[in-house]
């Protein structure tokens, strides 16, 4: 079941393009590169959103939401893709990765490199997943999740970074490679989590109505955000 589509990400790109006119010539080339990179990341995000929609939008065993931004006392979360199964398996997925190679150095710094030699350093999607986990744990603790036969249902969290099929991973850091999966591998993990044996189905599965009610509550936590691209890309008005 699809409960939230992406916000208007293209609007943010328009604002970033407009911001180029406010900066000096030294920073202009950097901002132009940032525009192209951000456009590519938005494309990667939409492609993976469509991939998940095709797999799960019609399923009554899986709740699906894209581009969820939550601000609460536990912190700020920006979840590219939130998936919750009927067994309360919670998948937090980052997908704004593109380029020919994703590089992670020993200091856990991330860069996306292209075959023409261009390299763009990006914020750590793994750190973003850590923040998202803390916030979603807080959100679900605040919700009275129903169980069956007196059995409480405990959320089980999964965190992944979706890597485009053609992107190579060069991980020199202590971060485990299991965080980074291709789209088909992530979909297979979700499908496996949504299918359990009959005993667990009896004791732990939410009904489709219960899952729908839970999804509606979670999505209500979403707070649309305004992206400060000038600050994000550290360009200073002339």
N, C-alpha and C positions, 0 to 999 in steps of 0.2 A: 504494500500500500504506500503510495506517494503522498506525504503530508506537507511537504514544503519544497517548492521549486527554488532555483537560485534567485538571488536578488539581481537587480539590473547592473551587472558587472560592467557592461559596455559603457554605462554612464560614467563610471570611474575612469575609464580610459579616455573619454572625451575631456574630463577635467584635467587629466595628466597632460594631454596634448595642449590644452589651453595654458597650463602652467609653464610650458616651454617659452611662451611669450613674455613671461615675467622674470626671466633669469638672464644672467649675463652670458656673453659668448663663450667663456671658458667652460661654464657648466652646461651649455646647450648640447654639446655632443653627448655628454653623459645622460642627459634627460632624454635625448632622442633614442639612445640605446635602451634606456629604461622603458620607453614606450613600446618598442618592438618586443622586448623581453616580456613585459606585462601582457601584451596582446597574445603572445605565444602561450603563456601560462593560463590565461583565460580560456584559450582554445583547448588546451589539455584538460582543464577542469570540466568544460562542457562535454568533451568527448567521453570522459569517464562518467560524468553524470548520466549521459545517454546510455552508456553501457549498463550501469546499475538500474536505470529505469526499465530497460528492455528485459532485464533479468527478474526484477522484483516489484515493479509498480503494480502489477495485477495480483500479487500474492497476498493472501490474508494471514500468512505466517511471518511476514517481515514488514516492519515499519521503516520507511525511507524518507530522509530529509536532506536537503542540500543547503550549503552556505548558511549555517546556523551560528549566529553571534549572540553570546550570552554574557552579560555583565552582572555580577553578583558579589556578595561578600567574600566568596571563595576565590575570586579573580575574574579575568576576562578570557573567554574562549572564542575562538573562531574555528569552527569545525567545517571543513569542506564537505564531508559526507558523514551523516549519522545514520547508522543502521541498527535496529533493535529487533531481535527475533522473539518468537513467542515464548522461548525459554529464558528470556532476559539476557541473552548474549548481546553485548553492546559493542558495536564496531565503530571506532573513530578512525577516519581515513583522511589523509592529506593527498591531494592529487595535482597541485600546481607545479608539477615537475616537467621540464621539457629539455631539449638539447640532445646531443648525441652521446654525452657521457655525464653521469652524476658522480662527482668526486667528493669524498669526505676525507679530510686529512687527519693526522694523529691528534690534533686539538679539537676534533669534532666540528670543524668549520666546513660548510657546504659550498660547492661551486658547480655550475652547469657549464660544460664546455661543448663547443661546436667543432665540427670537422675542419672549419676554416681557421681554427686556432683561437677564436674568440672565447673568452672565459668570463662569466658573470658570477660573482659571489652572491649567495642568497642566504636568507635567514634559515636557521635549522628547522626543518619540518618535524624532527624528533622532539626538539624542545617545545614546539607548538603542541604536539601530541601529549606531552607531559602536562602542559597547562590545561589542555582540554580534558584530560582525565580527571584532574582535581576538581574542575568545575562540574563535570557530569556526575561525579560521585556525590557532590553536594546537592545537585538538582534531584537525583534519584532518591537520596536520603530524605528529601523534603516531601516526597510523594508516597502516599499509602498504596503500595503495589499489592494487589490482591493475590492470594495464593489459593491452593486447593487442598481440601481435606486437612486444613490446619497447617499445611506445609508452607513455610515462608520461602519466597523466591529471592535468591541473592544474585545481584547482577554479576556477570562475568565479562570483564572488559578485554577487548582486543584492539591493538593499535597497529596501523599499517600506513606506509607511504606507497602510493600507487606509482609504479615506474612504467612509462610508455613501453610498448613492446620492443621498440628499436633503440631504447636508451641503455647504454652499458653502465654498470655499477662498478666504481673503483673505490672500495671502502678500506681505508688505512687506519680507521679508528677502532676504539673498543666497542662501538655500537654493533649489535648483532645484525647479521645480514637478514635474519628472518623478519625484520621490520619492513624490508623492501620487497614487494611482490608485484608481479605483472597483473594486469586487470583480470585475466582469466583465473589466476590463482586466488585472488581475493574473492571473486564470485564463488568459486568452489568452496572456500572456507565458510562463507556465509551460508551457502546451501547445506553444507554438512552440519552447521550449528542449528539450522532450522529443522533438521531431521534427527529425531532421537528415537530410542526404543519405546515400545508401548508402555512400559512401567513408568518411565520418566514422563512420558506424555500425559499419563493419568495424574501424576502427582505434581508436576511442575509447570506444565504448559499453560500459558494464558489463552483464553478464548480469543477469537478474532475481535469481538466487541471490547474485551478488556485491553487488548493490544491497541486498538483504535483509540480508546479513551486515554490510555497512557500517552500515546503519540500526540494527541491534541494538547495535553497538559505540557509536555516537554516543549512543543513548538511555541507555546505561548510565552516561553522564556526568551524567545528570540527578540533581540533589539537591533533594528537596522542601524548600521554604523556609517559614518562619513570618513572616507580615507583621505588623510592629509599626504598627498603624494609629494608635495614639495619637501615636507619634513621627512617622509619615508626615504626619499632618495637623496636627502641631504643637499639639496640645491638651494641657493640663497638668492632671493630677489635682487636684481641689479639696482 
